[in-house]
Amino acid sequence: MAVGVFDLFSIGIGPSSSHTVGPMRAAAVFAGELKAGGKLDSVASLRVDLYGSLAATGHGHGTMTAILLGLEGFHPELILPDEVEERLASIAETGILNLAGSVPLPYGVKDMVLRPLTVLPRHTNGMTFAVSDAEGTVLHEATFFSVGGGFIVREGEEDAAQQELDESKKVLPLPFRTAAELLEHCRAQGLSIADIMLINECASRSEAEIREGLLHIYSVMEGCVDVSLKREGLLPGGLKVRRRAPDWHERLLKEGRDHGGDYHDPRYWQEWVNLIALAVNEENASGGRVVTAPTNGAAGIIPAVLYYALHFAPGMDKATQEDRDDVVVRFLLTAGAIGVLYKEQASISGAEVGCQGEVGSASSMAAAGLAEVMGGTPAQVENAAEIAMEHNLGLTCDPIGGLVQVPCIERNAIAAAKAINAAKMALWGDGSHRVSLDEVIVTMRETGKDMSSKYKETAMGGLAVNVVEC
């Protein structure tokens, strides 16, 4: 199907959409095929091979444990945090995996075959699943690629998937692949970018379902923050990174009490934006429930900028709940439209183009969403998205220890501030600018191709090798 807003904003678990959500989804698909094909009763052994970036940074990103959960039949959008902890504890204690939820097999993380120096042709995030019977005959085998944002592609079906995507676009009332096409629809129809995206989404859902779904997405973002603010101590993984969000929240509340109870004192808008971004990404680093926006590694940017729109944008102090809901819906529709451009023309995978594809794309999407809800024209919205990405070009993906903690957590807060500044700069202009969003997206794609693999989620360069882990 054509990429839509609910593809870009999907609910899953941390810490990585490409290394956790995608692999879990692929494993669940494989398990489902075994069950549907009636092959489960004959399975005697299982083999999982991980390639490239998945193998190089899989331990830090929770790839192996996510795959175990997927093989048991769990899907990232449905599994609850308590279920994650319960099943992983059971597998670790007993050494038994329940394949597709019904066939017990002696299998665990240590049994997976890691091939970090082998990169399959389609994508660096490759994985192969195979099951055999008691005589060693392979019953079923499949290779998948996790291409960013939780999206997966099956080997051998790339052309068919692209054809299906192209066909699905034909049913969209106002299809677009480039920003130029999107802006032309806005001009011809006299509509905003959010309106264009809504019309296309209505090809598969009712407007009421879209609104309800987007408000649910934001409620999960809010819930992610609430849970994060209740956690204390160090983040898991061994880097001894301290959670900052709970202390920062208490300090902001104190500042509010000291200034007449106004918790959202405009003087502290930046601190609130930082807090939301940190809280989301600390929860993501904990393996908690988050919304890919458009990836887990960049999950804090859009919630932080949307929080700014709801609490610090002009006029929001007098807004009704319906007004605020409208802001959420329009913001996410606009951000989703910009996300489609990155997904169509480039990549949102850190393992493919570096962090510019994750944090850069999210910052660009957030800038566009903010410019939209602050009254920007389509040209100003496109300009905001362009400014944000232009100043994230070349951003590397080099997390220490393969953990989505340093520099990822702070990077979300910095990128959220960039998004807000980009929107404000665009709104002070008339929408005309020298560099188009399409040109910046192509530049990001080409920069990603030229970037050394050391800086694309392999833990072989940058901070990943120049900072001592413990």
For each residue, the residues with C-beta under 8 A, 3 or more apart:
1: 4 7 164 165 168 204
2: 165 168 169 172 175 200
3: 7 8 165 339 340 343 344
4: 1 7 8 200 201 204 336 340
5: 8 9 197 201 210 214 332 333 336 337 339
6: 9 10 213 217
7: 1 3 4 10 149 151
8: 3 4 5 149 292 293 294 335 336 339 340 343
9: 5 6 214 217 291 292 293 294 332 336
10: 6 7 21 76 77 149 150 291 292
11: 76 77 217 220 289 290 291 292
12: 17 20 21 24 76 77 150 289 290 291 292 296
13: 20 21 24 66 76 79 81 84 287 288 289 290
14: 20 62 283 284 285 286 287 288 289 290 296 299 404
15: 19 20 61 62 284 285 286 287 296 297 403 404
16: 19 20 21 61 62 63 295 296 297 404
17: 12 20 21 22 148 149 150 292 294 295 296 297
18: 21 22 53 125 146 147 148 149 150 295 296 349 350 351 457
19: 15 16 22 23 53 54 57 58 61 62 63 66 125 146 351 457
20: 12 13 14 15 16 17 23 24 61 62 63 66 76 287 296
21: 10 12 13 16 17 18 24 25 66 76 146 150 292 296
22: 17 18 19 25 26 125 144 146 147 148 149 150 151 152
23: 19 20 26 27 54 63 66 67 70 125 127 144 146
24: 12 13 20 21 27 28 66 67 69 70 74 75 76
25: 21 22 28 29 70 75 76 150 152
26: 22 23 29 30 67 70 127 129 144 146 152
27: 23 24 30 31 48 66 67 68 69 70 71 129
28: 24 25 31 32 70 71 73 74 75
29: 25 26 32 33 70 142 144 152
30: 26 27 33 34 70 71 129 140 142 144
31: 27 28 34 35 70 71 72 73 99 100 101
32: 28 29 35 36 73 100
33: 29 30 36 37 140 142
34: 30 31 37 39 40 43 99 100 131 139 140
35: 31 32 38 40 73 100 102
36: 32 33
37: 33 34 140
38: 35 41
39: 34 42 43 131 139 140
40: 34 35 43 99 100 102 103
41: 38 103
42: 39 133 139
43: 34 39 40 46 99 103 105 131 132 133 139
44: 132 133 134
45: 105 131 132 136
46: 43 71 97 99 105 107 111 129 130 131
47: 113 128 129 130 131 132
48: 27 67 71 111 112 113 127 128 129 130
49: 112 113 115 127 128
50: 54 55 58 63 64 112 113 114 115 126 127
51: 54 55 115 116 118 119 120 124 125 126 127 128
52: 55 56 115 116 118 119 120 123 124 125 126 351 458
53: 18 19 56 57 116 124 125 351 456 457 458
54: 19 23 50 51 57 58 63 124 125 126 127 146
55: 50 51 52 58 114 115 116 118
56: 52 53 116 402 457 458 459 460
57: 19 53 54 60 61 63 399 402 457 458 459
58: 19 50 54 55 61 62 63 64 114 402
59: 63 64 402
60: 57 237 399 401 402 403 404 459
61: 15 16 19 20 57 58 402 403 404
62: 14 15 16 19 20 58 65 66 287
63: 16 19 20 23 50 54 57 58 59 66 67
64: 50 58 59 67 68 109 112
65: 62 68 69 88 109
66: 13 19 20 21 23 24 27 62 63 69 70 76
67: 23 24 26 27 48 63 64 70 71 112 127
68: 27 64 65 71 72 87 88 91 97 107 108 109
69: 24 27 65 66 72 74 79 84 87 88
70: 23 24 25 26 27 28 29 30 31 66 67 73 74 75 76
71: 27 28 30 31 46 48 67 68 97 99 100 107 129
72: 31 68 69 87 97 98 99 100 101
73: 28 31 32 35 70 100 101
74: 24 28 69 70 78 79 83 87
75: 24 25 28 70 78 79
76: 10 11 12 13 20 21 24 25 66 70 79 150
77: 10 11 12
78: 74 75
79: 13 69 74 75 76 83 84
80: 83 84 289
81: 13 84 85 287 288 289
82: 85 86
83: 74 79 80 86 87
84: 13 69 79 80 81 87 88 287
85: 81 82 88 89
86: 82 83 89 90
87: 68 69 72 74 83 84 90 91
88: 65 68 69 84 85 91 92
89: 85 86 92 93
90: 86 87 93 94 96
91: 68 87 88 94 95 96 97 108
92: 88 89 95 108
93: 89 90
94: 90 91
95: 91 92 106 107 108
96: 90 91 104 105 106 107
97: 46 68 71 72 91 104 105 106 107 108
98: 72 101 102 103 104 105
99: 31 34 40 43 46 71 72 102 103 104 105 107 131
100: 31 32 34 35 40 71 72 73 103
101: 31 72 73 98
102: 35 40 98 99
103: 40 41 43 98 99 100
104: 96 97 98 99
105: 43 45 46 96 97 98 99
106: 95 96 97
107: 46 68 71 95 96 97 99 111
108: 68 91 92 95 97 111
109: 64 65 68 112
110:
111: 46 48 107 108
112: 48 49 50 64 67 109
113: 47 48 49 50
114: 50 55 58
115: 49 50 51 52 55 118
116: 51 52 53 55 56 458
117:
118: 51 52 55 115
119: 51 52 124 126 453
120: 51 52 123 124 126 143 145 155
121:
122: 126 145 153 155 158
123: 52 120 126 145 146 147 153 349 351 352
124: 51 52 53 54 119 120 351 352 453 456 457 458
125: 18 19 22 23 51 52 53 54 145 146 147 349 351 352
126: 50 51 52 54 119 120 122 123 143 144 145 155
127: 23 26 48 49 50 51 54 67 143 144 145 146
128: 47 48 49 51 141 142 143 144
129: 26 27 30 46 47 48 71 141 142 143 144
130: 46 47 48 138 140 141 142
131: 34 39 43 45 46 47 99 138 139 140 141
132: 43 44 45 47 135 136 137 138 139
133: 42 43 44 136 137 139
134: 44
135: 132
136: 45 132 133
137: 132 133
138: 130 131 132 141
139: 34 39 42 43 131 132 133
140: 30 33 34 37 39 130 131
141: 128 129 130 131 138
142: 29 30 33 128 129 130 154 155
143: 120 126 127 128 129 154 155 156
144: 22 23 26 29 30 126 127 128 129 152 153 154 155
145: 120 122 123 125 126 127 152 153 154 155
146: 18 19 21 22 23 26 54 123 125 127 150 151 152 349
147: 18 22 123 125 151 152 153 347 349 352
148: 17 18 22 151 294 295 347 348 349 350 351 352 357 358
149: 7 8 10 17 18 22 292 294 295 343 348 349
150: 10 12 17 18 21 22 25 76 146 292 295 296
151: 7 22 146 147 148 343
152: 22 25 26 29 144 145 146 147
153: 122 123 144 145 147 157 158 161
154: 142 143 144 145 157 158 161
155: 120 122 126 142 143 144 145 158
156: 143
157: 153 154 160 161
158: 122 153 154 155 161 162
159: 162 163
160: 157 163 164
161: 153 154 157 158 164 165
162: 158 159 165 166
163: 159 160 166 167
164: 1 160 161 167 168
165: 1 2 3 161 162 168 169
166: 162 163 169 170
167: 163 164 170
168: 1 2 164 165 171 172
169: 2 165 166 172 175
170: 166 167 175
171: 168 203
172: 2 168 169 175 200 203
173: 199 200 202 203
174: 185 189 196 199 200
175: 2 169 170 172 181 200
176: 181 182 185 196 337 340 341
177: 181 341 344 345
178: 181 182 341 344 345 438
179: 182 183 341 382 385 436 437 438 441
180: 183 184 436 438
181: 175 176 177 178 184 185
182: 176 178 179 185 186 193 196 337 341 378 382
183: 179 180 186 187 378 379 382
184: 180 181 187 188
185: 174 176 181 182 188 189 191 196
186: 182 183 189 190 191 192 193 195 196 378
187: 183 184 190 378
188: 184 185
189: 174 185 186 195 196
190: 186 187
191: 185 186 195 196 199
192: 186 195 196 330 334 372 378 381
193: 182 186 196 197 333 334 337 338 368 372 378 381 382
194: 197 198 329 330 331 333 334 337 372
195: 186 189 191 192 198 199
196: 174 176 182 185 186 189 191 192 193 199 200 337
197: 5 193 194 200 201 333 334 336 337
198: 194 195 201 202 207 210 333
199: 173 174 191 195 196 202 203
200: 2 4 172 173 174 175 196 197 203
201: 4 5 197 198 204 205 210 333
202: 173 198 199 205 206 207 210
203: 171 172 173 199 200
204: 1 4 201
205: 201 202 209 210 213
206: 202 209 210
207: 198 202 210 211
208: 211 212
209: 205 206 212 213
210: 5 198 201 202 205 206 207 213 214 329
211: 207 208 214 215 325 329
212: 208 209 215 216
213: 6 205 209 210 216 217
214: 5 9 210 211 217 218 328 329 332 333
215: 211 212 218 219 325 328 329
216: 212 213 219 220
217: 6 9 11 213 214 220 221 291 332
218: 214 215 221 222 303 306 328 332
219: 215 216 222 223
220: 11 216 217 223 224 289 290 291
221: 217 218 224 225 280 290 291 293 302 303 306
222: 218 219 225 226 303
223: 219 220 226 227 289
224: 220 221 227 228 279 280 283 284 288 289 290 291 299 303
225: 221 222 228 229 245 276 279 280 283 303
226: 222 223 229 230
227: 223 224 230 231 283 288 289
228: 224 225 231 243 245 246 279 280 282 283 286 288
229: 225 226 245 246 249 279
230: 226 227 246
231: 227 228 243 246 282 283 286
232: 243 246
233: 242 243
234: 240 241 242 243
235: 239 241 242 243 282 285 286 403 405
236: 285 286 287
237: 60 241 285 401 403 405
238: 401 469 470
239: 235 400 401 403 405 406 469 470
240: 234 470
241: 234 235 237 285 405 406 409
242: 233 234 235
243: 228 231 232 233 234 235 246 247 282
244: 247 248 278 282
245: 225 228 229 248 249 275 278 279 282
246: 228 229 230 231 232 243 249 250
247: 243 244 250 251
248: 244 245 251 252 271 274 275 278
249: 229 245 246 252 253 275 279
250: 246 247 253 254
251: 247 248 254 255
252: 248 249 255 256 263 268 271 272 275
253: 249 250 256 257 263
254: 250 251 257 258
255: 251 252 258 259 265 268
256: 252 253 259 261 262 263 264 265
257: 253 254 261
258: 254 255
259: 255 256 262 265
260:
261: 256 257
262: 256 259 265
263: 252 253 256
264: 256 268 269 272 311 312
265: 255 256 259 262 268
266: 269 312
267:
268: 252 255 264 265 271 272
269: 264 266 272 273 308 311 312
270: 273 274 417
271: 248 252 268 274 275
272: 252 264 268 269 275 276 307 308 311 312
273: 269 270 276 277 304 305 307 308 413 416 417 420
274: 248 270 271 277 278 304 413 416 417
275: 245 248 249 252 271 272 278 279
276: 225 272 273 279 280 300 303 304 307 416
277: 273 274 280 281 300 301 303 304 409 412 413 415 416
278: 244 245 248 274 275 281 282 300 409 410 412 413
279: 224 225 228 229 245 249 275 276 282 283 300
280: 221 224 225 228 276 277 283 284 290 299 300 303 304 412
281: 277 278 284 285 299 300 404 408 409 412
282: 228 231 235 243 244 245 278 279 285 286 409
283: 14 224 225 227 228 231 279 280 286 288 289 290
284: 14 15 224 280 281 287 288 290 296 297 299 300 404
285: 14 15 235 236 237 241 281 282 403 404 405 408 409
286: 14 15 228 231 235 236 282 283
287: 13 14 15 20 62 81 84 236 284
288: 13 14 81 224 227 228 283 284
289: 11 12 13 14 80 81 220 223 224 227 283
290: 11 12 13 14 220 221 224 280 283 284 296 299
291: 9 10 11 12 217 220 221 224 299 303
292: 8 9 10 11 12 17 21 149 150 295 296 299
293: 8 9 221 298 299 301 302 303 335 362 365
294: 8 9 17 148 149 298 339 342 343 348 358 361 362 365
295: 16 17 18 148 149 150 292 298 299 348 349 350 358 361 362
296: 12 14 15 16 17 18 20 21 150 284 290 292 299 404
297: 15 16 17 284 350 355 358 359 397 404 408
298: 293 294 295 301 358 359 361 362 363 412 415
299: 14 224 280 281 284 290 291 292 293 295 296 302 303 362 412
300: 276 277 278 279 280 281 284 303 304 409 412 413 416
301: 277 293 298 304 305 359 362 363 365 366 412 415 416 419
302: 221 293 299 305 306 332 335 362 365 366 369
303: 218 221 222 224 225 276 277 280 291 293 299 300 306 307
304: 273 274 276 277 280 300 301 307 308 366 412 413 416
305: 273 301 302 308 309 366 367 369 370 416 419 420
306: 218 221 302 303 309 310 327 328 331 332 366 369 370
307: 272 273 276 303 304 310 311
308: 269 272 273 304 305 311 312 313 370 416 420
309: 305 306 312 313 316 327 331 369 370 373 374
310: 306 307 313 316 324 327 328
311: 264 269 272 307 308 316
312: 264 266 269 272 308 309 316
313: 308 309 310 316 327 370 373 374
314: 374
315: 318 319
316: 309 310 311 312 313 319 323 324 327
317:
318: 315
319: 315 316 323 324 327
320: 323 324
321: 324 325
322: 325 326
323: 316 319 320 326 327
324: 310 316 319 320 321 327 328
325: 211 215 321 322 328 329
326: 322 323 329 330
327: 306 309 310 313 316 319 323 324 330 331 373
328: 214 215 218 306 310 324 325 331 332
329: 194 210 211 214 215 325 326 332 333
330: 192 194 326 327 333 334 369 372 373
331: 194 306 309 327 328 334 335 369 370 372 373
332: 5 9 214 217 218 302 306 328 329 335 336 369
333: 5 193 194 197 198 201 214 329 330 336 337
334: 192 193 194 197 330 331 337 338 368 369 371 372 373 381
335: 8 293 302 331 332 338 339 365 366 368 369
336: 4 5 8 9 197 332 333 339 340 365
337: 5 176 182 193 194 196 197 333 334 340 341 368
338: 193 334 335 341 342 364 365 368 369 385 437
339: 3 5 8 294 335 336 342 343 348 361 365
340: 3 4 8 176 336 337 343 344
341: 176 177 178 179 182 337 338 344 345 437 438 441
342: 294 338 339 345 346 347 348 357 361 364 365 441 444
343: 3 8 149 151 294 339 340 346 347 348
344: 3 177 178 340 341
345: 177 178 341 342 438 441 442 445
346: 342 343 353 357 441 442 444 445 448
347: 147 148 342 343 352 353 357 445 448
348: 148 149 294 295 339 342 343 357 358 361
349: 18 123 125 146 147 148 149 295 352 353 357 358
350: 18 148 295 297 353 354 355 357 358 397 456 457
351: 18 19 52 53 123 124 125 148 397 456 457 458
352: 123 124 125 147 148 347 349 357 448 456
353: 346 347 349 350 356 357 444 445 447 448 449 451 456
354: 350 357 394 395 396 397 447 448 451 455 456 457
355: 297 350 358 359 360 392 395 396 397 408 411
356: 353 359 360 361 389 392 393 394 395 444 447 448
357: 148 342 346 347 348 349 350 352 353 354 360 361 444 448
358: 148 294 295 297 298 348 349 350 355 361 362 397
359: 297 298 301 355 356 362 363 392 395 408 411 412 415
360: 355 356 357 363 364 388 389 392 393 395 415 444
361: 294 295 298 339 342 348 356 357 358 364 365 389
362: 293 294 295 298 299 301 302 358 359 365 366 412 415
363: 298 301 359 360 366 367 388 389 392 415 416 418 419 422
364: 338 342 360 361 367 368 385 386 388 389 392 419 422 437
365: 293 294 301 302 335 336 338 339 342 361 362 368 369 385
366: 301 302 304 305 306 335 362 363 369 370 388 415 416 419 420
367: 305 363 364 370 371 384 385 387 388 418 419 420 422 423 426
368: 193 334 335 337 338 364 365 371 372 381 382 384 385 388 423
369: 302 305 306 309 330 331 332 334 335 338 365 366 372 373
370: 305 306 308 309 313 331 366 367 373 374 384 419 420 423
371: 334 367 368 374 376 380 381 383 384 385 423 426 427
372: 192 193 194 330 331 334 368 369 376 381
373: 309 313 327 330 331 334 369 370
374: 309 313 314 370 371 423 427
375: 427
376: 371 372 380 381 384 423 426 427
377: 380 381 431
378: 182 183 186 187 192 193 381 382 431
379: 183 382 383 430 431 432
380: 371 376 377 383 384 426 427 429 430 431
381: 192 193 334 368 371 372 376 377 378 384 385 426
382: 179 182 183 193 368 378 379 385 386 431 436 437
383: 371 379 380 386 387 426 429 431 433 437
384: 367 368 370 371 376 380 381 387 388 419 422 423 425 426 427
385: 179 338 364 365 367 368 371 381 382 388 389 422 437
386: 364 382 383 389 390 433 435 436 437 440
387: 367 383 384 390 391 422 425 426
388: 360 363 364 366 367 368 384 385 391 392 415 418 419 422
389: 356 360 361 363 364 385 386 392 393 437 440 441 444
390: 386 387 393 435 440
391: 387 388 418 422
392: 355 356 359 360 363 364 388 389 395 415 418
393: 356 360 389 390 440 443 444 447
394: 354 356 447 451
395: 354 355 356 359 360 392 411
396: 354 355 451 455 456 461 462
397: 297 350 351 354 355 358 455 456 457
398: 407 454 455 457 459 461 462 463 464 465
399: 57 60 402 403 404 405 406 407 408 457 459 463 464
400: 239 403 405 406 463 464 467 469
401: 60 237 238 239 405 459 464 469
402: 56 57 58 59 60 61 399 459 464
403: 15 60 61 235 237 239 285 399 400 406
404: 14 15 16 60 61 281 284 285 296 297 399 408 409
405: 235 237 239 241 285 399 400 401 408 409
406: 239 241 399 400 403 409 410 463 467
407: 398 399 410 411 463
408: 281 285 297 355 359 399 404 405 411 412
409: 241 277 278 281 282 285 300 404 405 406 412 413
410: 278 406 407 413 414
411: 355 359 395 407 408 414 415
412: 277 278 280 281 298 299 300 301 304 359 362 408 409 415 416
413: 273 274 277 278 300 304 409 410 416 417
414: 410 411 417 418
415: 277 298 301 359 360 362 363 366 388 392 411 412 418 419
416: 273 274 276 277 300 301 304 305 308 363 366 412 413 419 420
417: 270 273 274 413 414 420 421
418: 363 367 388 391 392 414 415 421 422
419: 301 305 363 364 366 367 370 384 388 415 416 422 423
420: 273 305 308 366 367 370 416 417 423 424
421: 417 418 424 425
422: 363 364 367 384 385 387 388 391 418 419 425 426
423: 367 368 370 371 374 376 384 419 420 426 427
424: 420 421 427 428
425: 384 387 421 422 428 429
426: 367 371 376 380 381 383 384 387 422 423 429 431
427: 371 374 375 376 380 384 423 424
428: 424 425
429: 380 383 425 426 432 433
430: 379 380
431: 377 378 379 380 382 383 426
432: 379 429
433: 383 386 429 436
434:
435: 386 390 439 440
436: 179 180 382 386 433 439 440
437: 179 338 341 364 382 383 385 386 389 440 441
438: 178 179 180 341 345 441 442
439: 435 436 442 443
440: 386 389 390 393 435 436 437 443 444
441: 179 341 342 345 346 389 437 438 444 445
442: 345 346 438 439 445 446
443: 393 439 440 446 447
444: 342 346 353 356 357 360 389 393 440 441 447 448
445: 345 346 347 353 441 442 448 449
446: 442 443 449 450
447: 353 354 356 393 394 443 444 450 451
448: 346 347 352 353 354 356 357 444 445 451 456
449: 353 445 446
450: 446 447
451: 353 354 394 396 447 448 455 456
452: 455 456 461
453: 119 124 456 458 460
454: 398 458 460 461 462
455: 354 396 397 398 451 452 458 461 462
456: 53 124 350 351 352 353 354 396 397 448 451 452 453
457: 18 19 53 56 57 124 350 351 354 397 398 399
458: 52 53 56 57 116 124 351 453 454 455 461 464
459: 56 57 60 398 399 401 402 464 465
460: 56 453 454 464 465
461: 396 398 452 454 455 458 464 465
462: 396 398 454 455 465 466
463: 398 399 400 406 407 466 467
464: 398 399 400 401 402 458 459 460 461 467
465: 398 459 460 461 462
466: 462 463
467: 400 406 463 464
468:
469: 238 239 400 401
470: 238 239 240
